[in-house]
Amino acid sequence: MERNLTMLMDFYELTMANGYFKKGYKDTKVVFDMFYRKNPDNGGFVIFAGLEQFIDYLLNMRFTDSDIEYLRSKNIFDEEFLTYLKNFKFTGDVYSVKEGEVVYPNTPLVTIVAPICEAQLIETMLLLTINHQSLIATKANRIVRAARGKTVMEFGARRAHGYDAAIYGSRACYIGGVDSTATVSADIAFKVKAVGTMAHSWIQFFDNEYEAFKSYAEIYPTNCVLLIDTYNVLESGIKNAVKVAKEVLEPRGYRLKGVRIDSGDLAYLSKKVRKILDESNLNDCQIIVSNSIDEYLLDSLFSQGAKIDSFGVGERMITSKSEPVFGGVYKLVSVKVKNKFIPKIKISENSEKITNPGYKKLYRVYDENGMGIFDFLALHNEKINKDIKLIYPLKDYKYYEIEEDWSIKELQLHYVKNGKLNIKLPTLDEIRSYAKEALNKTWNEEKRFDNPHVHFVDLTEKLYHLKEKLLEEENKKVCI
């Protein structure tokens, strides 16, 4: 069933839009930047995700008759404004980094250039879409990297924060590098391969564990994975699994594909199970584990010499349990007055909340080997070449230069132009491949889980001095 998500917004977006409309500013163009201030889990970067769903929402926004009646019932909205909403269509522009891109704090991920009412009404949906999928894609990638090349499967639907979080969380996990999902809807919607075998209830249903394993093997001989921790992994589970492999599968020409452990000391049990399997000439039988796995447990398992071939990861990935909030924000940075964009700045008692003003572009500098060295922001009309002077705000006494054999890449693309799709959106597999490519261009020092290298984000000299000027002007107003 098709859903209309247009009204998924904060109420203040409507009151502000109504105010702009009544004051005659409906057609005034503005620029908003969506960015975040801190990497989750104290990591080195974020994997950007969720753009496709945001653009789909944007291009299909419509206020229904029932929406208009609801707003009218509030008795605060102008009738002309309600007529405007009834005929609403997004007409602005969307600039964004690619889905799957490796991104950093305080850089514009999505830039909206649109009439003020349009730009204001899309705020909540932009943030919730990008915040959620970027958070989960980033967490998934941390877990995938910690798995050291072993298969990672997403098992999180029943622990997700609602059905949309489960389905779109699976999508984000796939972008982050997960191989498959237990969520059938994600396979239907996004072609993320659905996998799964049995739960403990299958074993409990039968009179004994052996009969449960035997029945499953008879039905699914080509893909038989047995859950061996319902009663006792070493005393019954693995013994019955081996018995079924020898008595049921091998006489029919099949092999036991795997055993799964869902509880207990995973490192200890996996080593014991591996020994039993090898001694039973089941060297090709894989050991799969699940049970509250994250990147830190994976590091611990490998350090203990665990014998594990693949991992089913649930709640700690689908909810990003260690840090379940991604702090993306949406800030006004420029207003167009008489064909000229006037920069705007937000100041704060907290220096990290002071915004970078103006209509900007985002660039990345790569070294001669194609590795990303640092990013920088420039005003949208600045001429960019290798002679440009750059300033790192935390070391504003020092200029940075771009070496001759380095390259510069603009990161944002013009996805929506005048309210219409301007670039064909990539497939999910293309996004996943791009994320892998972007990670290959990211320094290993930035990939550390503890104390990662800080990726610098510089400002051009022109932008830096503009920010200083605006701060000085605002401080003068306060002093007056």
C-alpha positions as CSV (number, residue, x, y, z in Angstrom):
1,M,0.0,0.0,0.0
2,E,1.4,3.4,-1.0
3,R,1.9,5.8,1.9
4,N,2.0,9.5,1.7
5,L,4.7,10.8,4.0
6,T,4.3,14.5,3.3
7,M,2.9,15.3,6.7
8,L,5.8,13.6,8.5
9,M,7.2,16.9,9.7
10,D,7.6,19.0,12.8
11,F,4.7,21.4,13.4
12,Y,7.0,24.4,13.5
13,E,8.0,23.8,9.9
14,L,4.3,24.6,9.0
15,T,4.0,27.6,11.3
16,M,7.3,29.1,9.9
17,A,6.3,28.4,6.3
18,N,2.9,30.0,7.0
19,G,4.7,33.0,8.4
20,Y,7.1,33.4,5.5
21,F,4.1,33.1,3.2
22,K,2.1,35.8,4.9
23,K,5.1,38.1,5.0
24,G,5.5,37.8,1.3
25,Y,8.7,35.7,1.3
26,K,7.2,32.6,-0.3
27,D,9.5,32.9,-3.4
28,T,12.6,34.0,-1.6
29,K,15.4,31.5,-2.4
30,V,17.5,30.2,0.4
31,V,20.3,27.7,0.9
32,F,20.3,25.1,3.7
33,D,23.1,22.7,4.5
34,M,22.6,19.3,6.1
35,F,25.7,18.2,8.0
36,Y,26.7,16.5,11.3
37,R,29.2,17.5,14.0
38,K,30.6,14.3,15.5
39,N,31.3,10.8,14.2
40,P,29.3,8.0,16.0
41,D,31.2,5.6,18.3
42,N,34.2,8.1,18.2
43,G,35.0,6.7,14.8
44,G,37.0,8.3,12.0
45,F,34.2,8.8,9.4
46,V,30.6,8.1,8.4
47,I,29.2,6.2,5.4
48,F,26.5,8.4,3.8
49,A,23.2,6.7,3.1
50,G,19.5,7.3,2.6
51,L,19.6,9.8,-0.3
52,E,17.4,7.7,-2.6
53,Q,14.5,7.6,-0.1
54,F,14.8,11.3,0.6
55,I,14.7,12.2,-3.1
56,D,11.7,9.8,-3.7
57,Y,9.9,11.6,-0.8
58,L,10.8,15.0,-2.2
59,L,9.6,14.4,-5.7
60,N,6.3,12.9,-4.5
61,M,5.3,15.4,-1.9
62,R,1.6,16.3,-1.9
63,F,-0.9,17.6,0.6
64,T,-4.2,15.7,0.5
65,D,-7.6,17.1,1.1
66,S,-7.6,15.5,4.5
67,D,-4.2,17.0,5.3
68,I,-5.6,20.5,4.4
69,E,-8.7,19.9,6.5
70,Y,-6.5,18.9,9.5
71,L,-4.4,22.1,9.1
72,R,-7.5,24.2,8.7
73,S,-8.9,22.7,12.0
74,K,-5.9,24.2,13.9
75,N,-7.3,27.7,13.1
76,I,-3.9,29.3,12.8
77,F,-3.1,28.9,9.1
78,D,-3.9,31.5,6.4
79,E,-6.4,30.2,3.7
80,E,-4.1,31.4,0.9
81,F,-1.3,29.3,2.5
82,L,-3.5,26.3,2.6
83,T,-4.3,26.7,-1.1
84,Y,-0.5,27.0,-1.7
85,L,-0.1,23.6,0.1
86,K,-2.9,22.0,-1.8
87,N,-1.0,22.8,-5.0
88,F,2.4,22.2,-3.5
89,K,5.3,20.8,-5.6
90,F,9.0,21.0,-4.8
91,T,10.7,23.2,-7.4
92,G,14.2,23.6,-5.9
93,D,17.6,22.0,-6.3
94,V,19.3,19.3,-4.3
95,Y,23.1,18.9,-4.3
96,S,24.4,15.9,-2.4
97,V,27.4,13.6,-2.0
98,K,27.0,10.1,-3.4
99,E,25.4,7.4,-1.4
100,G,28.1,5.2,0.0
101,E,30.6,8.1,0.2
102,V,32.9,8.3,3.2
103,V,32.2,11.7,4.8
104,Y,33.3,13.7,7.8
105,P,32.0,16.2,10.4
106,N,31.0,19.8,9.5
107,T,30.9,19.1,5.7
108,P,27.6,19.7,3.8
109,L,26.3,16.3,2.8
110,V,23.1,17.6,1.3
111,T,22.6,21.2,0.2
112,I,19.1,22.5,-0.6
113,V,18.6,25.6,-2.8
114,A,14.9,26.4,-2.9
115,P,12.2,28.9,-2.1
116,I,12.0,29.3,1.7
117,C,8.7,27.6,2.3
118,E,9.8,24.5,0.3
119,A,13.2,24.3,2.0
120,Q,11.6,24.6,5.4
121,L,8.9,21.9,4.9
122,I,11.4,19.1,4.0
123,E,13.6,19.4,7.1
124,T,12.4,16.6,9.2
125,M,12.2,14.0,6.5
126,L,15.6,14.9,5.2
127,L,17.1,14.5,8.6
128,L,15.4,11.3,9.7
129,T,16.1,9.6,6.4
130,I,19.8,10.5,6.2
131,N,20.5,10.3,9.9
132,H,19.1,6.8,10.3
133,Q,20.6,5.1,7.3
134,S,24.0,6.8,7.6
135,L,24.2,5.7,11.3
136,I,23.3,2.1,10.5
137,A,25.5,1.9,7.4
138,T,28.5,3.2,9.4
139,K,27.9,0.8,12.3
140,A,27.5,-2.1,9.9
141,N,30.8,-1.3,8.2
142,R,32.6,-1.2,11.6
143,I,31.3,-4.7,12.3
144,V,32.1,-5.9,8.8
145,R,35.7,-4.6,9.1
146,A,36.1,-6.3,12.5
147,A,34.9,-9.6,10.9
148,R,38.2,-9.6,8.9
149,G,36.7,-10.9,5.7
150,K,34.3,-13.4,7.3
151,T,30.7,-13.4,6.2
152,V,28.3,-11.0,8.2
153,M,24.6,-11.5,8.0
154,E,22.0,-9.0,9.4
155,F,19.6,-10.6,11.9
156,G,18.2,-7.5,13.5
157,A,14.5,-7.0,12.4
158,R,12.9,-8.1,15.6
159,R,15.1,-5.7,17.6
160,A,14.7,-2.7,15.2
161,H,12.8,0.4,16.2
162,G,9.8,-0.3,14.1
163,Y,9.2,-1.9,10.7
164,D,10.6,0.9,8.6
165,A,13.8,0.8,10.7
166,A,14.0,-2.9,10.0
167,I,13.6,-2.7,6.3
168,Y,15.7,0.5,5.6
169,G,18.1,-0.7,8.2
170,S,18.8,-3.8,6.1
171,R,19.4,-1.6,3.1
172,A,21.9,0.5,5.1
173,C,23.6,-2.6,6.4
174,Y,24.0,-3.8,2.9
175,I,25.6,-0.5,1.9
176,G,27.9,-0.9,4.8
177,G,29.1,-4.3,3.6
178,V,26.8,-6.9,5.1
179,D,26.3,-9.9,2.9
180,S,22.7,-10.8,3.5
181,T,19.6,-10.3,5.8
182,A,17.1,-12.3,7.7
183,T,14.4,-9.8,6.7
184,V,12.3,-11.0,3.8
185,S,10.8,-7.5,3.1
186,A,14.4,-6.2,2.5
187,D,14.9,-8.9,-0.1
188,I,11.6,-8.0,-1.9
189,A,12.2,-4.3,-1.7
190,F,15.9,-4.1,-2.3
191,K,17.1,-7.5,-3.4
192,V,19.3,-7.9,-0.3
193,K,19.5,-11.7,-0.2
194,A,17.3,-13.2,2.6
195,V,18.8,-16.1,4.5
196,G,17.7,-18.2,7.5
197,T,17.2,-21.8,8.7
198,M,15.6,-22.5,12.0
199,A,15.0,-21.2,15.5
200,H,15.1,-23.1,18.8
201,S,11.4,-23.7,18.6
202,W,11.9,-26.1,15.7
203,I,14.1,-28.3,17.9
204,Q,11.7,-28.0,20.9
205,F,8.7,-29.0,18.8
206,F,10.1,-32.5,18.2
207,D,10.4,-35.3,20.8
208,N,14.2,-35.0,20.7
209,E,17.0,-33.0,19.1
210,Y,18.1,-35.7,16.7
211,E,14.6,-36.0,15.2
212,A,14.4,-32.3,14.8
213,F,17.8,-32.2,12.9
214,K,16.9,-35.3,10.9
215,S,13.6,-33.8,9.8
216,Y,15.2,-30.6,8.7
217,A,18.0,-32.3,6.8
218,E,15.4,-34.4,4.9
219,I,13.6,-31.3,3.8
220,Y,16.6,-29.0,3.1
221,P,19.5,-31.4,2.2
222,T,21.3,-28.9,0.0
223,N,21.4,-26.1,2.6
224,C,21.4,-27.8,5.9
225,V,22.5,-25.6,8.8
226,L,21.6,-26.9,12.3
227,L,21.2,-24.8,15.5
228,I,23.1,-26.8,18.1
229,D,22.7,-24.8,21.4
230,T,19.1,-25.5,22.3
231,Y,20.1,-28.0,25.0
232,N,23.9,-28.5,25.3
233,V,26.3,-27.6,22.5
234,L,29.0,-30.1,23.2
235,E,27.1,-33.0,24.9
236,S,24.2,-33.2,22.5
237,G,24.0,-30.5,19.8
238,I,27.2,-31.1,17.9
239,K,26.9,-34.9,18.4
240,N,23.4,-35.0,16.9
241,A,24.5,-32.7,14.1
242,V,27.4,-35.1,13.2
243,K,25.1,-38.1,13.4
244,V,22.6,-36.5,11.0
245,A,25.4,-35.6,8.6
246,K,26.6,-39.2,8.5
247,E,23.3,-41.0,8.6
248,V,20.9,-38.7,6.7
249,L,22.9,-36.4,4.4
250,E,26.0,-38.3,3.3
251,P,24.1,-41.4,2.2
252,R,22.1,-39.2,-0.2
253,G,25.2,-37.5,-1.5
254,Y,24.9,-34.2,0.5
255,R,27.2,-32.5,3.1
256,L,26.3,-30.7,6.3
257,K,26.6,-27.1,5.4
258,G,26.9,-25.5,8.8
259,V,26.1,-25.4,12.5
260,R,25.1,-22.3,14.4
261,I,25.8,-21.4,18.0
262,D,23.5,-18.7,19.5
263,S,24.6,-18.6,23.2
264,G,27.5,-19.4,25.6
265,D,31.2,-18.8,25.3
266,L,31.5,-18.5,21.5
267,A,35.3,-18.6,21.4
268,Y,35.6,-21.7,23.6
269,L,32.6,-23.5,22.0
270,S,33.7,-22.7,18.4
271,K,37.1,-24.2,19.0
272,K,35.7,-27.4,20.5
273,V,33.1,-27.7,17.8
274,R,35.7,-27.2,15.1
275,K,37.8,-30.0,16.5
276,I,34.8,-32.4,16.6
277,L,33.8,-31.5,13.0
278,D,37.4,-32.0,11.7
279,E,37.7,-35.3,13.4
280,S,34.5,-36.4,11.8
281,N,35.7,-35.5,8.3
282,L,33.4,-32.5,8.2
283,N,36.2,-29.9,7.5
284,D,33.9,-28.1,5.1
285,C,31.1,-27.6,7.6
286,Q,31.0,-23.9,8.6
287,I,30.5,-22.6,12.1
288,I,28.1,-19.7,12.4
289,V,27.6,-17.7,15.6
290,S,25.1,-15.1,16.7
291,N,24.2,-13.5,20.1
292,S,24.8,-9.8,20.7
293,I,27.8,-9.4,18.4
294,D,29.5,-6.1,17.7
295,E,32.9,-5.0,16.5
296,Y,34.4,-5.2,20.0
297,L,33.3,-8.7,20.6
298,L,34.6,-9.7,17.2
299,D,38.0,-8.3,18.0
300,S,37.9,-10.3,21.3
301,L,36.9,-13.5,19.5
302,F,39.7,-13.3,17.0
303,S,42.2,-12.5,19.7
304,Q,41.1,-15.7,21.5
305,G,41.6,-17.8,18.3
306,A,37.9,-18.5,17.8
307,K,37.1,-20.9,14.9
308,I,34.2,-19.1,13.3
309,D,33.3,-18.8,9.6
310,S,30.4,-16.3,9.6
311,F,28.4,-14.1,12.0
312,G,24.7,-13.3,12.4
313,V,24.5,-9.8,13.9
314,G,21.3,-8.4,15.2
315,E,20.4,-5.7,17.8
316,R,23.8,-4.1,18.1
317,M,23.9,-3.4,14.4
318,I,20.3,-2.6,13.4
319,T,20.0,-0.2,16.3
320,S,23.6,1.0,16.5
321,K,23.2,0.1,20.2
322,S,26.5,1.6,21.3
323,E,25.5,5.1,19.9
324,P,21.9,5.0,18.6
325,V,21.6,8.7,17.6
326,F,23.2,10.4,14.6
327,G,23.3,14.1,15.1
328,G,22.7,15.4,11.6
329,V,21.4,19.0,11.5
330,Y,19.9,21.3,8.9
331,K,21.0,25.0,9.0
332,L,20.2,28.1,6.9
333,V,23.5,29.4,5.4
334,S,22.4,31.9,2.7
335,V,19.4,34.0,1.5
336,K,19.1,35.3,-2.0
337,V,18.5,39.1,-2.2
338,K,18.3,40.9,-5.5
339,N,20.1,38.1,-7.4
340,K,22.9,37.8,-4.8
341,F,23.3,35.2,-2.1
342,I,23.8,36.8,1.3
343,P,25.6,34.6,3.8
344,K,24.1,33.7,7.1
345,I,25.7,32.3,10.2
346,K,24.5,30.7,13.4
347,I,26.6,31.5,16.5
348,S,26.6,29.7,19.8
349,E,28.2,29.6,23.2
350,N,29.5,26.2,22.1
351,S,32.2,26.9,19.4
352,E,31.5,23.6,17.7
353,K,27.9,24.7,16.9
354,I,29.0,27.8,15.0
355,T,28.1,27.2,11.4
356,N,30.2,27.7,8.2
357,P,28.3,30.4,6.4
358,G,27.4,30.9,2.8
359,Y,26.5,28.9,-0.3
360,K,29.4,26.5,-0.5
361,K,30.9,23.6,-2.3
362,L,32.7,20.6,-0.9
363,Y,36.0,19.2,-2.3
364,R,38.3,16.4,-1.4
365,V,42.0,16.3,-2.1
366,Y,43.6,13.0,-3.1
367,D,47.3,12.2,-3.1
368,E,49.2,10.7,-6.1
369,N,48.0,7.2,-5.1
370,G,44.4,8.2,-5.0
371,M,44.1,8.3,-1.2
372,G,41.9,11.0,0.4
373,I,44.1,13.4,2.3
374,F,41.7,16.1,3.5
375,D,38.5,17.9,2.5
376,F,37.9,21.6,2.1
377,L,35.0,24.0,1.8
378,A,34.8,26.9,-0.7
379,L,32.2,29.5,-1.6
380,H,30.2,28.3,-4.6
381,N,31.5,30.9,-7.0
382,E,35.2,30.5,-6.0
383,K,37.6,29.5,-8.7
384,I,39.4,26.3,-7.5
385,N,42.9,25.4,-8.6
386,K,46.0,24.0,-6.9
387,D,47.2,27.4,-6.0
388,I,44.3,28.1,-3.7
389,K,45.1,28.9,0.0
390,L,43.5,26.8,2.7
391,I,43.1,27.3,6.4
392,Y,42.4,24.6,9.0
393,P,40.1,26.4,11.6
394,L,41.8,24.8,14.6
395,K,45.2,26.0,13.3
396,D,44.2,29.3,11.8
397,Y,47.8,30.6,12.0
398,K,48.9,28.2,9.2
399,Y,48.1,28.0,5.5
400,Y,47.8,24.6,3.7
401,E,48.8,24.1,0.1
402,I,47.8,21.4,-2.5
403,E,50.8,19.7,-4.0
404,E,51.3,19.4,-7.8
405,D,50.7,15.7,-8.0
406,W,47.6,15.7,-5.9
407,S,44.1,15.9,-7.4
408,I,40.9,17.8,-6.4
409,K,37.4,16.3,-6.6
410,E,34.1,18.1,-6.0
411,L,32.0,15.8,-3.9
412,Q,28.4,17.0,-4.3
413,L,26.4,16.3,-7.4
414,H,23.3,18.1,-8.7
415,Y,20.7,15.4,-8.1
416,V,17.5,17.5,-8.4
417,K,17.2,20.5,-10.6
418,N,14.2,22.8,-10.6
419,G,12.2,20.1,-8.9
420,K,13.0,17.3,-11.3
421,L,15.5,14.4,-11.1
422,N,18.7,15.5,-12.8
423,I,20.9,12.4,-12.3
424,K,19.8,8.8,-12.6
425,L,20.0,7.2,-9.2
426,P,22.3,4.2,-8.8
427,T,21.2,0.7,-7.9
428,L,21.8,-0.6,-4.4
429,D,24.6,-2.8,-5.6
430,E,26.2,0.2,-7.3
431,I,26.0,2.1,-4.0
432,R,27.5,-0.8,-2.1
433,S,30.4,-1.0,-4.6
434,Y,30.9,2.7,-4.4
435,A,31.1,2.5,-0.6
436,K,33.8,-0.2,-0.9
437,E,35.7,1.9,-3.4
438,A,35.5,5.0,-1.1
439,L,36.8,3.0,1.8
440,N,39.7,1.7,-0.2
441,K,40.6,5.4,-0.7
442,T,40.5,6.0,3.1
443,W,43.6,5.7,5.3
444,N,43.7,2.7,7.6
445,E,44.6,5.2,10.4
446,E,41.1,6.7,10.0
447,K,39.6,3.2,10.3
448,R,40.9,2.5,13.8
449,F,38.2,1.9,16.3
450,D,40.2,3.6,19.0
451,N,41.7,7.1,18.6
452,P,41.4,7.3,14.8
453,H,43.3,9.9,12.8
454,V,41.3,13.1,12.4
455,H,40.5,13.9,8.8
456,F,41.0,17.7,8.3
457,V,38.3,19.8,6.9
458,D,39.8,23.1,5.7
459,L,38.3,26.4,4.6
460,T,39.5,28.5,1.7
461,E,41.0,31.7,2.7
462,K,38.0,33.6,1.3
463,L,35.5,31.5,3.2
464,Y,37.5,31.6,6.4
465,H,37.7,35.4,6.4
466,L,34.0,35.7,5.6
467,K,33.2,33.6,8.7
468,E,35.5,35.8,10.8
469,K,33.8,38.9,9.4
470,L,30.3,37.7,10.2
471,L,31.3,36.6,13.7
472,E,32.8,40.1,14.3
473,E,29.6,41.8,13.0
474,E,27.4,39.6,15.2
475,N,29.5,40.3,18.2
476,K,29.2,44.0,17.6
477,K,25.4,43.8,17.5
478,V,25.5,42.0,20.9
479,C,27.8,44.6,22.4
480,I,25.5,47.4,21.2
